[in-house]
Amino acid sequence: MTAAPTEITVADIGGTHARFALARVQGGRVAQLGEAVTLKVADHGSLPLAWRAFAAAIGREPAKAAAIALACPIEGDVLKLTNNHWVLRPATLAGEIGVEKLSIVNDFGAVAHGVAQIDPAQLIHVCGPNRPLPERGVISIVGPGTGLGVAQLLRVEKSYHVLECEGGHVDFAPLDAFEDQLLQRLRQQFSRVSVERIASGPGLAQIYAALPGQQAVAPDDRTLWAAAIQGDDTRARAALDRFCLCLGAIIGDIALTHGAKAVVLAGGLAPRIAHLLPATGFAQRLTAKGRFASHMANLPVWLIAHPQPGLFGAAAFGAQFEA
C-alpha cells in the first residue's frame, strides 16, 4: 500500500531573497510544491525571524519537518552565508525555528536535486544539440544570481547523486585585452578575483564601469540590469553582451572540469537573459576550448524554467528523508 504524501516546509535562502513554501513529498519525490512566499533578507535580522514572518504570511504553523537550501558551503558548526548577513548554527537551528526534523543542503546542491526530478517540459533548450538530459553521467548545474552557483548531478542507472561544490569561486581567466583590463581593475578592489566577481548580478556594474570611452558611474544593480535587458541604454547593453561572453567561457570551463555531458542553467538571472543569449557570443565562448572545441560543441545546454527551482530542489532533497 502506498503511503500518503507527507507535508514538509521548504526554504531557499540566497543573498537577496529568502523563499519559503509548503510541499508534499511521496516515495522520495516531490508530489506538490505550494505557493512561494518571498521575503527580502535585508528586512529580517535572522532566519528564525524570517521563519516567523513566513508563518504569519500563511496564517498557520509551518510543517514540523523542513528542508532548507542555503547559499553557502554546508560544513562546520557555524554557517555564514556568502552574500547574506545571516549566521546559522545547524546544531541549534531546528529548535530556533520550531521544527522536529531538519535537513540542510547547499542552494545549488538543491537545484541539482530539482533537475534530477524536474519534468522535461520545464527545461528550455539554449544551445548545443537539442537532445534530452543524459540518463547516465554528469550534468553541470550553473547559475548567475547574487553570486554564481555551481553543482554537479551524477546520474547512475535509475539513481542519482548530487555533488555540491563552490565552482563560482575559481580564479577568473581573461581571454582578450578588455578582460585583461577588467581583471586589473578588479584586482584594485579585491585581493583575489573569482569568476563570481564577473558572472553574477554585481558583475554587470563592474563590466559597465570598465568599458572604453567616457567613464560612467553605473546606476544601482536593479536599474542597470533592467536597462541592459530592455536595450534602452547602449552602454548597459554592451556590458550585458560582454557579461554573456564571460559567462559562456566560465560555464565551458566548469563543464570541462566536471566532465559534463550536459549543462543546465539556473539562478535568478538566467531566465531573464535566456532570450538574449543566442544573439551574443555565449555559445561560441562556451565551445571555444581549443583542442576540445568539437567535444564542447556536442554539449547540450538547457535552462530550468521552473518558477521556483530552489524551493523545488529543496523539496526534492527533503523528499529523500521522508521516503
C-alpha angles and dihedrals in degrees: 000000000000115000118240118255116275122224118229134173115238131193135186111199116192137163096275108017138036112207125195136183144155116247137187118220131188134176093358094306138093111265097177139354116207128217114299125240111207121200130180111245091216090061094059129058097213144357093262089055091049089047090057090049089053091051090051091049093054094038096232144065113281120244115285094235115070142181118197128191114205130193095232141066111287100228138105134028094287125045117204114189112233097229100016133076095225119112118201133193110203093201093062103023097094091057092044093056095035103244130136098210125033133179123183128200137174111264096244091040084060092050089052090054087051093051088053090058103030123123106250087230087071093062121090120204113238107172144324122052114348097232133125123271110277120265089217132035139032126323116193115220112202130169138172116213130120083335134001114272124201134180140155127233113199114195116201121177105307094336136069142205128209119215113198116210143163099234091147089073100059118115120281113244113202117218104191143019095276092052090048087057092045091053092050090050093051092048088064088061103034132039089222129022115217125186088254089069088067109023098055139072096279090045093075091066090051091053092044092055093046097053115114120258131048111002111252133192108228118234118237115299096256093052093043094051092047092051092046095050094044091047096223092123112059094199092049091049090048088053090050092051089053090045089057091050091053092044092052092051092047094048090049090054091049092049091050091049092049094045086234126188092195141006128223119197118215136151131098096286101045097076090048095055102030093100090053098049097083090059093052131066091259097117094041092052092045092056099036095101102133112232089013096053094108090046091052092046086063092058116107115219120201136178121223105232098187107127092229108027093161094053092042088050093049088052091049089051093047092047090069091064093048097048 
